[in-house]
Amino acid sequence: MATPEVADSSDQNENSREESEKWTKSQIFTLISAASMNFSSMVCYSILGPFFPKEAEKKGVNASTVGMIFGCFSVFNLIFSLIMGKYGSLEIFSGLGLTLGPPIGGYLYQLFGYQIPFVLLGCLVLLMIPLNMCILPRCDGVASTGSFWQLVLIPKVTLMCLMIFSISSCISFLDPTISLFLIEKFKLKPGSVGLVFLGHALPYALSSPLLGLLSDKIPRIRIWLMLVGSWLIALSFLLLGPAPFLHIKGQLWLFISMLVVTGISLSLCGIPLFPEVINCVYERGFEKGLGTLGIVSGLFGAFWCLGSFVGPILGGFLYDKLNFEWAATVQGGIPFVFGTLLGVYYMVEMAQKRSHSGNSLEEERKPLITN
C-alpha cells in the first residue's frame, strides 16, 4: 500500500506532466503565425498551375521558359533558407495551401481573367504581415556551434538531403507540365485542371499528419516508409503518362489515380525525413536546442527549394524536347535512384552495427586469465 508521501509525489508528477503537455499562449501564437504563412505562400504559388503555362504558351513562351519562371520562386526561397533557417515543415498547412491553390486559381482565372487571382491572393499575403507582427512572440534562441557544411559532410545526412531534393523536384515538376498535358490531351478547362491538381495535393495534405504521428511513435519504420515512398513515386510517374514503352493508353482516370498515389507516396517519403535528419545529427554529437534545429530546418528548406527550382526547369525542358510521358518517366527515376542508395546505406550501417555488437559480446565472454 502506498504511503501518503508517495501518493502526493505521484500526483504532483502527474499534474506537472499534464501542465507540460498543455500548449502555452506563446506556442499557440507561434503555430498560428507559421501555419498562416505556410498556407498563404503555398496558395499564392500553387494558383499558377492550372492557367499560367497555357497563358504563357499563347504569348509564344515555350515550356522550358515556363519552368524557369516557376523555378524563380524557389531560388529566393533557397537563398533565405540558407541564411535564416526555417521553423519546420508544418506540412499539413503547406499541403492545405497546395490543395486549395489550384482550384481557386483555376476558377478565378476562368471567371474573372488573368489579373484577379494575383490581386486577391496578393492581398491575402499582405494581410498576413500585420497579423504576424501582432501575434508572433519574441524568441531569444542560442546560436548553434555547428554549420551547414558540417551537416552536409555526414554521409547519411547527404543522402537524406538528396531525397528531399528528389521529392521536391517531383512535386514542382508537375506545376508547368500538368496543365499543358491535360489541356492538350483531354481538352480540359482551367477550372477542371485546378480540380485535377487536387489528385496529389489532397492525399498529401491528409496523409501528412497521420504519417508524422506514425513516424514519431515508431521511429524504426522511418527508413521503410522512405523506401516504399520513393519506389511508389517512381511507379506512379511511370504510369502518369504512361511511359511509352509500357504501351498503355493514357486515360484521365488513370492519370488522376496515379496523382493520388503520387501524393501519398510523397508524404510517405518526405514526412519521416526531417525527424530522421534531426536524430542523425544528435547522434553525431550536435547539441540539442533551437540553434541546431534552425540549421537543420534551413538545410532541409534549402534542398527542398533546390528541388523546387530544378523540377519545373527540367520538366519544362523535357516536355519541349520529348513529351510529357517521357518527361514524367525520367523525373520518377530520380527518387528511385536516391531512395535505393539510401536503403543500401542503411543496410550496410545495420550490418556494421550487428558485426560490432557481436565482436563486443565475444570480447566480453573471453576469460580475463588464460593458461
C-alpha positions as CSV (number, residue, x, y, z in Angstrom):
1,M,0.0,0.0,0.0
2,A,1.4,3.4,-1.0
3,T,2.3,5.9,1.7
4,P,0.7,9.4,1.7
5,E,4.1,10.9,0.8
6,V,4.5,8.6,-2.3
7,A,0.9,9.2,-3.3
8,D,1.4,13.0,-3.1
9,S,4.6,12.8,-5.1
10,S,2.9,10.7,-7.8
11,D,0.0,13.2,-8.0
12,Q,2.5,16.1,-8.3
13,N,4.4,14.3,-11.1
14,E,1.1,13.6,-12.9
15,N,0.0,17.2,-12.6
16,S,3.3,18.6,-13.8
17,R,3.3,16.2,-16.8
18,E,-0.2,17.4,-17.7
19,E,0.9,21.0,-17.4
20,S,3.9,20.4,-19.6
21,E,1.7,18.8,-22.3
22,K,-0.5,21.9,-22.4
23,W,0.4,24.4,-25.0
24,T,1.4,27.9,-23.8
25,K,-0.1,31.0,-25.4
26,S,3.3,31.7,-27.0
27,Q,3.4,28.3,-28.6
28,I,-0.1,28.6,-29.9
29,F,0.6,32.1,-31.4
30,T,3.8,30.8,-33.0
31,L,1.9,27.8,-34.6
32,I,-0.8,30.2,-35.9
33,S,1.8,32.5,-37.4
34,A,3.9,29.8,-39.1
35,A,0.8,28.0,-40.3
36,S,-0.8,31.1,-41.8
37,M,2.4,32.0,-43.7
38,N,2.9,28.4,-44.9
39,F,-0.7,28.3,-46.1
40,S,-0.8,31.7,-47.8
41,S,2.5,31.3,-49.5
42,M,1.7,27.9,-50.9
43,V,-1.7,29.1,-52.1
44,C,-0.1,32.0,-53.9
45,Y,2.5,29.7,-55.6
46,S,0.1,26.9,-56.5
47,I,-2.6,29.1,-58.1
48,L,-0.4,29.4,-61.2
49,G,-0.5,25.7,-62.2
50,P,-3.9,25.4,-63.8
51,F,-3.7,28.5,-66.1
52,F,-0.3,30.1,-66.3
53,P,1.5,27.6,-68.6
54,K,-1.2,27.8,-71.2
55,E,-1.4,31.6,-70.9
56,A,2.4,31.8,-71.4
57,E,2.1,29.5,-74.4
58,K,-0.4,31.9,-76.1
59,K,2.3,34.6,-75.9
60,G,4.9,32.4,-77.5
61,V,6.7,31.2,-74.4
62,N,7.9,27.6,-74.5
63,A,7.6,25.1,-71.6
64,S,11.3,25.4,-70.8
65,T,10.9,29.1,-70.1
66,V,7.7,28.5,-68.1
67,G,9.7,26.0,-66.0
68,M,12.3,28.7,-65.3
69,I,9.6,31.2,-64.2
70,F,8.2,28.6,-61.7
71,G,11.8,28.0,-60.5
72,C,12.4,31.7,-59.7
73,F,10.2,31.4,-56.6
74,S,12.3,28.6,-55.2
75,V,15.7,30.4,-55.9
76,F,14.9,33.2,-53.5
77,N,13.4,30.7,-51.0
78,L,16.6,28.7,-51.3
79,I,18.8,31.7,-50.6
80,F,16.9,32.8,-47.5
81,S,16.6,29.3,-46.2
82,L,20.4,29.1,-46.1
83,I,20.7,32.5,-44.4
84,M,17.9,32.4,-41.9
85,G,16.8,28.8,-41.4
86,K,13.1,27.9,-41.0
87,Y,10.6,26.9,-38.3
88,G,9.9,23.5,-39.6
89,S,7.7,21.9,-42.2
90,L,4.2,22.2,-40.8
91,E,3.3,20.0,-43.8
92,I,-0.4,19.9,-43.2
93,F,-0.7,23.7,-43.8
94,S,1.7,23.6,-46.8
95,G,-0.4,20.7,-48.1
96,L,-3.6,22.6,-47.5
97,G,-2.2,25.6,-49.5
98,L,-1.2,23.3,-52.3
99,T,-4.7,21.7,-52.2
100,L,-6.7,24.9,-52.3
101,G,-4.5,26.9,-54.6
102,P,-5.1,25.2,-58.0
103,P,-8.9,25.0,-57.8
104,I,-9.1,28.6,-56.5
105,G,-6.6,29.9,-59.2
106,G,-8.3,27.9,-62.0
107,Y,-11.8,29.1,-61.2
108,L,-10.8,32.7,-60.6
109,Y,-9.0,32.8,-63.9
110,Q,-11.9,31.1,-65.7
111,L,-14.5,33.6,-64.2
112,F,-12.5,36.9,-64.0
113,G,-9.5,36.6,-66.2
114,Y,-5.7,36.7,-65.7
115,Q,-5.3,39.5,-63.2
116,I,-7.8,38.8,-60.4
117,P,-6.1,35.6,-59.0
118,F,-2.9,37.5,-58.4
119,V,-4.7,40.6,-56.9
120,L,-6.8,38.6,-54.4
121,L,-4.1,36.2,-53.3
122,G,-1.5,39.1,-53.1
123,C,-3.9,40.9,-50.7
124,L,-4.2,37.8,-48.6
125,V,-0.4,37.6,-48.1
126,L,-0.3,41.3,-47.3
127,L,-2.8,40.8,-44.6
128,M,-0.6,38.1,-43.0
129,I,2.1,40.7,-42.4
130,P,0.3,42.8,-39.7
131,L,-1.3,39.6,-38.3
132,N,2.1,38.0,-37.7
133,M,3.6,41.2,-36.4
134,C,0.9,41.2,-33.7
135,I,0.8,37.6,-32.7
136,L,4.4,36.3,-33.2
137,P,6.2,36.2,-29.8
138,R,9.8,37.3,-29.3
139,C,12.1,34.3,-29.1
140,D,15.8,34.7,-28.0
141,G,17.5,31.5,-29.2
142,V,21.0,30.3,-28.7
143,A,23.2,30.1,-31.8
144,S,24.5,26.7,-32.7
145,T,28.2,26.0,-33.0
146,G,27.6,23.7,-36.0
147,S,27.3,24.7,-39.6
148,F,25.6,23.7,-42.8
149,W,28.8,22.2,-44.2
150,Q,29.3,20.0,-41.1
151,L,25.8,18.6,-41.6
152,V,26.2,18.0,-45.4
153,L,29.5,16.2,-44.8
154,I,27.7,13.5,-42.8
155,P,27.0,10.7,-45.5
156,K,23.6,9.8,-44.2
157,V,22.5,13.4,-44.0
158,T,23.8,13.9,-47.6
159,L,21.7,11.0,-48.9
160,M,18.6,12.2,-47.0
161,C,19.1,15.7,-48.4
162,L,19.2,14.2,-51.9
163,M,15.9,12.5,-51.1
164,I,14.5,15.9,-50.0
165,F,15.7,17.3,-53.3
166,S,14.2,14.5,-55.4
167,I,10.7,14.6,-53.8
168,S,10.6,18.4,-54.0
169,S,11.6,18.2,-57.7
170,C,8.8,15.7,-58.3
171,I,6.1,18.0,-56.8
172,S,7.3,21.1,-58.7
173,F,7.8,19.1,-61.9
174,L,4.0,18.9,-62.1
175,D,3.4,22.7,-62.0
176,P,4.4,23.7,-65.5
177,T,3.6,20.4,-67.2
178,I,0.2,19.1,-65.9
179,S,-2.0,21.9,-67.3
180,L,-0.4,21.8,-70.7
181,F,-0.7,18.0,-70.9
182,L,-4.4,17.9,-69.6
183,I,-5.5,20.8,-71.9
184,E,-3.8,19.3,-75.0
185,K,-4.7,15.6,-74.4
186,F,-8.1,15.8,-72.6
187,K,-9.3,19.3,-73.6
188,L,-10.0,20.3,-70.0
189,K,-10.8,23.9,-69.0
190,P,-8.6,25.7,-66.4
191,G,-11.2,25.2,-63.6
192,S,-11.2,21.5,-64.3
193,V,-7.4,21.4,-64.4
194,G,-7.4,23.0,-60.9
195,L,-9.6,20.2,-59.6
196,V,-7.2,17.6,-61.1
197,F,-4.4,19.2,-59.1
198,L,-6.3,18.0,-56.0
199,G,-5.4,14.5,-57.0
200,H,-1.9,14.7,-55.5
201,A,-2.3,17.7,-53.2
202,L,-5.3,16.5,-51.1
203,P,-3.9,13.0,-50.3
204,Y,-0.5,14.7,-49.4
205,A,-2.2,17.1,-47.0
206,L,-4.5,14.4,-45.4
207,S,-1.8,11.7,-45.0
208,S,0.9,14.1,-43.7
209,P,-0.3,14.4,-40.1
210,L,-1.0,10.6,-39.9
211,L,2.4,9.7,-41.1
212,G,4.0,12.3,-38.9
213,L,2.3,10.7,-35.9
214,L,3.3,7.2,-37.0
215,S,6.9,8.3,-37.6
216,D,7.2,9.8,-34.1
217,K,5.6,6.8,-32.4
218,I,7.6,4.1,-34.2
219,P,11.0,5.7,-35.3
220,R,12.4,2.4,-36.6
221,I,9.9,2.3,-39.5
222,R,11.0,5.6,-41.0
223,I,13.5,4.1,-43.4
224,W,10.9,1.7,-44.7
225,L,8.4,4.5,-45.2
226,M,11.0,6.4,-47.1
227,L,12.0,3.4,-49.3
228,V,8.4,2.4,-50.1
229,G,7.6,6.0,-50.8
230,S,10.5,6.6,-53.2
231,W,9.6,3.4,-55.1
232,L,5.9,4.3,-55.3
233,I,6.8,7.7,-56.7
234,A,8.8,6.1,-59.4
235,L,5.9,3.7,-60.2
236,S,3.3,6.5,-60.2
237,F,5.3,8.7,-62.5
238,L,5.9,5.7,-64.8
239,L,2.2,5.3,-65.2
240,L,1.3,9.0,-65.1
241,G,1.8,9.4,-68.9
242,P,2.0,6.4,-69.0
243,A,5.6,5.7,-70.2
244,P,5.6,4.9,-74.0
245,F,7.4,1.6,-73.6
246,L,4.5,0.2,-71.5
247,H,2.1,0.5,-74.5
248,I,-0.8,1.5,-72.2
249,K,-3.3,4.0,-73.5
250,G,-3.4,7.2,-71.4
251,Q,-6.8,7.9,-69.8
252,L,-7.9,10.6,-67.4
253,W,-9.0,8.2,-64.6
254,L,-5.5,6.5,-64.7
255,F,-3.8,9.9,-64.6
256,I,-5.9,11.0,-61.6
257,S,-5.3,7.7,-59.8
258,M,-1.6,8.0,-60.3
259,L,-1.7,11.5,-58.9
260,V,-3.4,10.2,-55.8
261,V,-0.6,7.5,-55.4
262,T,2.0,10.3,-56.0
263,G,0.5,12.4,-53.2
264,I,0.5,9.5,-50.7
265,S,4.0,8.3,-51.7
266,L,5.4,11.9,-51.5
267,S,4.1,12.0,-47.9
268,L,5.4,8.6,-47.1
269,C,8.9,9.6,-48.3
270,G,9.0,13.2,-47.1
271,I,7.4,13.3,-43.7
272,P,9.9,10.9,-41.9
273,L,12.9,12.7,-43.4
274,F,13.0,15.8,-41.1
275,P,12.9,13.8,-37.8
276,E,15.4,11.3,-39.2
277,V,17.8,14.0,-40.1
278,I,17.4,15.5,-36.6
279,N,18.0,12.1,-35.0
280,C,21.2,11.6,-37.1
281,V,22.6,15.0,-36.2
282,Y,22.1,14.4,-32.5
283,E,23.8,11.0,-32.8
284,R,26.8,12.8,-34.3
285,G,27.2,15.0,-31.2
286,F,25.4,18.2,-32.2
287,E,23.9,20.0,-29.2
288,K,20.2,19.8,-28.7
289,G,18.5,23.1,-28.9
290,L,16.9,25.8,-31.2
291,G,20.3,26.6,-32.8
292,T,20.7,23.1,-34.2
293,L,17.0,22.8,-35.1
294,G,17.4,26.1,-37.1
295,I,20.4,24.8,-39.0
296,V,18.7,21.5,-39.8
297,S,15.5,23.3,-40.8
298,G,17.5,25.7,-43.0
299,L,19.3,22.8,-44.7
300,F,16.0,20.9,-45.2
301,G,14.5,24.1,-46.7
302,A,17.5,24.7,-48.9
303,F,17.4,21.3,-50.5
304,W,13.6,21.5,-50.8
305,C,13.9,24.8,-52.7
306,L,16.8,23.5,-54.8
307,G,14.5,20.6,-55.9
308,S,11.6,23.1,-56.5
309,F,14.0,25.1,-58.7
310,V,15.3,22.1,-60.7
311,G,11.9,20.3,-61.0
312,P,10.0,22.8,-63.2
313,I,13.0,23.7,-65.3
314,L,13.8,20.0,-66.0
315,G,10.1,19.3,-66.6
316,G,9.7,22.2,-69.0
317,F,12.8,21.3,-70.9
318,L,11.9,17.6,-71.2
319,Y,8.3,18.5,-72.2
320,D,9.7,20.6,-75.0
321,K,12.3,18.2,-76.2
322,L,10.4,14.9,-75.7
323,N,6.9,14.8,-74.4
324,F,5.1,14.6,-71.0
325,E,5.1,10.8,-71.0
326,W,8.9,10.6,-71.2
327,A,9.5,13.6,-69.0
328,A,7.5,12.0,-66.2
329,T,9.3,8.7,-66.6
330,V,12.7,10.5,-66.3
331,Q,11.6,12.5,-63.3
332,G,10.3,9.4,-61.5
333,G,13.7,7.8,-61.8
334,I,15.3,10.5,-59.6
335,P,13.7,9.5,-56.2
336,F,14.0,5.8,-57.2
337,V,17.8,6.1,-57.5
338,F,18.3,8.2,-54.4
339,G,15.9,6.1,-52.3
340,T,17.7,2.9,-53.3
341,L,21.1,4.5,-52.4
342,L,19.7,5.5,-49.0
343,G,18.3,2.0,-48.5
344,V,21.7,0.4,-49.4
345,Y,23.4,2.8,-46.9
346,Y,21.1,1.8,-44.1
347,M,21.6,-1.9,-44.8
348,V,25.3,-1.5,-44.7
349,E,25.1,0.5,-41.5
350,M,22.8,-2.1,-39.8
351,A,25.2,-4.9,-40.8
352,Q,28.2,-2.9,-39.4
353,K,26.3,-2.3,-36.1
354,R,25.4,-6.0,-35.8
355,S,29.0,-7.0,-36.5
356,H,30.3,-4.5,-33.9
357,S,27.8,-5.7,-31.3
358,G,28.8,-9.3,-32.0
359,N,32.5,-8.6,-31.6
360,S,31.8,-6.7,-28.4
361,L,29.9,-9.6,-27.0
362,E,32.7,-12.0,-27.9
363,E,35.2,-9.8,-26.2
364,E,33.2,-9.8,-23.0
365,R,33.0,-13.6,-23.0
366,K,36.8,-14.0,-23.2
367,P,38.3,-15.1,-19.9
368,L,40.5,-12.5,-18.1
369,I,43.2,-15.0,-17.4
370,T,44.3,-17.6,-20.0
371,N,46.6,-20.6,-19.3
